[in-house]
Each structure stands twice: as structure tokens, then as C-alpha cells.
Amino acid sequence: MINATVVGNLGQDAEWDGEKLRFSIASNKGRDADKTTTWVGCTMWGRRAEAIAPYLTCGTRVTVIGPMERRDSGDRTFLNLMVDQLEFSGGRRDDDAGSERWSPAPAAGSAGSAAPLPPGDGTAPPDPFA
């Protein structure tokens, strides 16, 4: 798998099923008649995924980072990214003053800390695990 960074807007509200959070991101390239859209499915696990689920609504602009899988099925290609980091990139709401970065808690026994940036002006969800 490759590690990828994807920037785009959510195509619909994120879905939390009690175990994982799933959402899709539309990433656009080009303009007008030359515009192409690539859809990337995203999956995120854990308490942080549950905590931010209500904030991931249709049209929200995000940046996600993590390993990406590619699966070909006939004439279609499916991309799925396992989210390691998520950043609210702004651009949807008028009151979005900046961006907030959210990283899942490190796995037990892993080195390093994936601490998020502190919340800014309250437009992004507070980090309940900080």
C-alpha cells in the first residue's frame, strides 16, 4: 500500500456504525469542461472517529492522510484510504477561520505521539481526548 494525502469535499454525511466511520471524498482536477472528479472512500476507527462523526457532513472540506488501497473491478477502479490523520480544511462555512488537525491515538506499543493541534476559535470540534 502507498501512503496518500487526499484533499476534497465529503459527498455525503459520514456514517458511524458503532465500530468504524465511513465517508467519501470528491477530489476535483481541472476546470469547466476539463474537470474530472475522483472519489475516494475513507475509513476511520476508534473513539476519535466516533467523536468527529457529527462534524463530517456533506460538503465539508477535509484533508486525509493514510495508506490507500486500490481495487479494480471490471471497468471501475475503487480507491479506499485508511485514515491516519484528518484535517478540517475549511471552505464550506463562512465562520471557518482556519483548519484543525485530528490524528487517531497511537496504537498500543507504538513510538511517538500523534497529538492534535489545539482547537482554534471553536469552529472545529473540541478534542475530547486531549
Summary of the structure (lengths in Angstrom):
residues: 130
radius of gyration: 15.1
end to end distance: 30.2
largest distance: 50.1
contacts: 335
relative contact order: 0.20
helix: 9%
strand: 45%
